[in-house]
Amino acid sequence: MLSRRTIFSSITLGLLGAAQISATALTAMLGANERSCYYADVDGVGEKVGFYFAVQSGGNFEIDYIVMDPDDKVILEGVAEKQGDYIFTANKVGEYSFCFENEAYTSDKLLDFDIMVESEPRRVLSAQQQPLKEHTSSLEESTYKISGLLSSITRTQKYFHTRHHRNFSTVLSTQSRIFWFTVLECVIIAAMSLLQIWILKTFFSRSGRRYKV
């Protein structure tokens, strides 16, 4: 039976072997004819960079975006996109830029986006910790499975969050259209009523010609 110290060491090594992730989840309002950029630092070549965005409300839920490396070389770009989920490998160390452009549109846009920088450092074991490798392999595998499940749950939550905002925006737009259509309909009915009254009043108020026989 393994001692408590051995079990604790196995758990610690398993957690150290997991990927280290630094992520930024933001919600931003981008006005019409505006451009907004965000930046993330990459400390090592080969790190994984995740980029997710979704337009929650505004216009037809469309936005332009561009992702560039430290040398201003375009990595990702898109025009009139509603949402995107990308993962790419950073080939250079430095500051990566993530820009959203709303310059071609006349409505404000509400954005949800994540910028994630992930690195997987190698676990270094001393000579005394070598025998624990066979015990930590299953623990590391379970840790990665849990991490994958949590990532799947997070993406599902983001999807439903986006659908909720878009449907709510559609409901508000439909409600506004129905309101103004009703107002216009009432104005037309009132105008038709006044026009009918004026026609009838004019018809009966005219003096007809009288002829003697």
C-alpha positions as CSV (number, residue, x, y, z in Angstrom):
1,M,0.0,0.0,0.0
2,L,1.3,3.4,-0.9
3,S,2.0,5.9,1.8
4,R,0.3,9.2,2.1
5,R,3.5,11.0,1.1
6,T,3.8,8.9,-2.1
7,I,0.1,9.6,-3.0
8,F,0.5,13.3,-2.4
9,S,3.7,13.3,-4.5
10,S,1.9,11.5,-7.4
11,I,-0.9,14.0,-7.3
12,T,1.5,17.0,-7.3
13,L,3.5,15.6,-10.2
14,G,0.3,15.0,-12.2
15,L,-0.8,18.5,-11.7
16,L,2.6,19.9,-12.6
17,G,2.6,17.8,-15.8
18,A,-0.7,19.3,-16.9
19,A,-0.7,22.2,-19.4
20,Q,-0.3,25.7,-18.0
21,I,-2.9,28.0,-19.5
22,S,-3.2,31.8,-19.3
23,A,-6.5,33.0,-20.7
24,T,-8.4,36.2,-21.0
25,A,-12.2,36.3,-21.3
26,L,-13.7,39.7,-22.1
27,T,-16.9,41.3,-23.2
28,A,-16.6,44.6,-25.1
29,M,-18.8,47.0,-27.0
30,L,-17.5,48.1,-30.3
31,G,-19.1,51.2,-31.7
32,A,-19.9,51.9,-35.4
33,N,-16.9,52.8,-37.5
34,E,-14.5,51.7,-34.7
35,R,-11.5,49.5,-34.5
36,S,-10.3,47.8,-31.3
37,C,-7.2,45.7,-30.7
38,Y,-6.1,43.4,-27.9
39,Y,-2.7,41.9,-27.2
40,A,-1.3,38.7,-25.8
41,D,2.4,37.8,-25.0
42,V,3.9,34.5,-26.1
43,D,7.0,33.6,-24.2
44,G,8.1,30.5,-26.2
45,V,8.1,29.2,-29.7
46,G,5.6,26.4,-30.2
47,E,3.1,27.5,-27.7
48,K,-0.6,27.0,-28.5
49,V,-2.7,30.2,-28.9
50,G,-6.5,29.9,-28.8
51,F,-8.8,32.6,-30.1
52,Y,-12.5,32.6,-29.8
53,F,-15.1,35.4,-30.5
54,A,-18.8,35.7,-31.0
55,V,-21.0,38.7,-31.8
56,Q,-23.7,38.8,-29.2
57,S,-25.8,41.7,-30.6
58,G,-25.9,44.5,-33.1
59,G,-26.8,44.6,-36.8
60,N,-26.6,41.2,-38.5
61,F,-24.1,39.9,-35.9
62,E,-21.2,40.5,-38.3
63,I,-17.7,41.8,-37.6
64,D,-14.3,41.9,-39.3
65,Y,-11.2,40.6,-37.5
66,I,-7.5,40.2,-38.0
67,V,-4.8,38.4,-36.0
68,M,-1.1,39.3,-36.5
69,D,2.2,38.1,-35.1
70,P,4.9,40.3,-33.5
71,D,6.2,41.1,-37.0
72,D,2.7,42.3,-38.1
73,K,2.3,39.2,-40.4
74,V,-1.3,38.2,-40.8
75,I,-2.1,34.8,-39.2
76,L,-6.0,34.9,-39.3
77,E,-8.4,37.3,-40.8
78,G,-12.1,37.3,-41.7
79,V,-14.8,39.7,-43.1
80,A,-18.4,39.8,-41.9
81,E,-17.9,36.8,-39.5
82,K,-20.4,36.1,-36.8
83,Q,-18.1,34.0,-34.6
84,G,-14.9,32.0,-34.7
85,D,-12.9,29.5,-32.8
86,Y,-9.3,29.0,-33.7
87,I,-6.1,27.4,-32.4
88,F,-2.7,28.1,-33.9
89,T,0.9,27.5,-33.0
90,A,3.0,30.5,-32.2
91,N,6.2,30.4,-34.3
92,K,7.7,33.6,-32.8
93,V,8.1,35.0,-29.3
94,G,6.5,38.4,-28.7
95,E,3.3,40.3,-28.6
96,Y,0.4,39.0,-30.8
97,S,-2.4,41.4,-31.7
98,F,-6.1,40.5,-32.1
99,C,-8.1,43.3,-33.7
100,F,-11.8,43.7,-34.4
101,E,-13.0,46.2,-37.0
102,N,-16.5,47.6,-37.2
103,E,-15.6,50.3,-39.7
104,A,-17.9,49.0,-42.5
105,Y,-21.0,48.8,-40.3
106,T,-23.3,51.4,-38.8
107,S,-24.5,49.6,-35.7
108,D,-22.7,49.0,-32.4
109,K,-21.6,45.4,-31.7
110,L,-21.4,43.5,-28.4
111,L,-18.5,41.0,-28.5
112,D,-17.5,38.1,-26.3
113,F,-14.0,36.8,-26.9
114,D,-11.3,34.7,-25.3
115,I,-7.5,34.8,-25.9
116,M,-5.7,31.8,-24.5
117,V,-2.0,31.1,-24.5
118,E,-1.2,27.5,-23.6
119,S,2.2,25.9,-22.9
120,E,3.1,22.3,-22.0
121,P,6.4,22.3,-20.0
122,R,8.2,19.0,-19.7
123,R,8.2,17.5,-16.2
124,V,11.7,17.0,-14.9
125,L,12.0,14.2,-12.3
126,S,14.9,13.6,-10.0
127,A,16.6,10.2,-9.6
128,Q,14.5,9.5,-6.4
129,Q,11.2,10.2,-8.2
130,Q,11.8,7.9,-11.2
131,P,9.8,5.0,-9.7
132,L,6.7,7.2,-9.4
133,K,6.4,7.5,-13.2
134,E,4.2,4.4,-13.6
135,H,1.9,5.6,-10.9
136,T,1.5,9.1,-12.3
137,S,0.8,8.1,-15.9
138,S,-2.8,7.1,-15.2
139,L,-3.3,10.2,-13.0
140,E,-2.0,12.5,-15.8
141,E,-4.3,10.8,-18.3
142,S,-7.3,11.4,-16.0
143,T,-6.2,15.0,-15.6
144,Y,-6.1,15.6,-19.3
145,K,-9.5,13.9,-19.7
146,I,-11.0,16.1,-17.1
147,S,-9.4,19.1,-18.7
148,G,-11.0,18.1,-22.1
149,L,-14.4,17.7,-20.5
150,L,-14.2,21.1,-18.8
151,S,-13.2,22.6,-22.1
152,S,-16.2,21.0,-23.8
153,I,-18.5,22.2,-21.1
154,T,-17.1,25.8,-21.5
155,R,-17.6,25.8,-25.2
156,T,-21.2,24.5,-24.8
157,Q,-21.9,27.3,-22.3
158,K,-20.4,29.9,-24.7
159,Y,-22.6,28.5,-27.5
160,F,-25.8,28.8,-25.5
161,H,-24.8,32.2,-24.2
162,T,-24.3,33.4,-27.7
163,R,-27.6,31.9,-28.9
164,H,-29.4,33.6,-25.9
165,H,-28.1,37.0,-26.7
166,R,-28.8,36.7,-30.4
167,N,-32.3,35.5,-29.9
168,F,-33.0,38.2,-27.3
169,S,-31.7,40.8,-29.8
170,T,-34.0,39.3,-32.5
171,V,-36.9,39.5,-30.1
172,L,-36.2,43.2,-29.3
173,S,-35.9,44.0,-33.0
174,T,-39.2,42.2,-33.8
175,Q,-40.9,43.9,-30.9
176,S,-39.7,47.3,-32.2
177,R,-40.9,46.6,-35.7
178,I,-44.3,45.4,-34.5
179,F,-44.7,48.6,-32.3
180,W,-43.9,51.0,-35.1
181,F,-46.1,49.0,-37.6
182,T,-49.0,49.3,-35.2
183,V,-48.4,53.0,-34.8
184,L,-48.3,53.4,-38.6
185,E,-51.5,51.3,-38.9
186,C,-53.3,53.5,-36.3
187,V,-52.2,56.7,-38.1
188,I,-53.5,55.3,-41.5
189,I,-56.8,54.3,-39.9
190,A,-57.2,57.7,-38.4
191,A,-56.3,59.4,-41.6
192,M,-58.8,57.2,-43.6
193,S,-61.6,58.0,-41.1
194,L,-60.9,61.8,-41.4
195,L,-60.8,61.5,-45.2
196,Q,-64.2,59.7,-45.2
197,I,-65.8,62.3,-43.0
198,W,-64.5,65.1,-45.2
199,I,-65.7,63.4,-48.4
200,L,-69.2,62.8,-46.9
201,K,-69.4,66.3,-45.5
202,T,-68.4,67.8,-48.9
203,F,-70.8,65.6,-50.8
204,F,-73.9,66.6,-48.7
205,S,-72.9,70.2,-48.3
206,R,-72.9,70.9,-52.1
207,S,-76.0,72.8,-53.3
208,G,-77.6,70.9,-56.2
209,R,-79.0,72.7,-59.3
210,R,-82.8,73.4,-59.3
211,Y,-84.8,73.2,-62.5
212,K,-88.3,74.4,-63.1
213,V,-90.6,72.4,-65.3
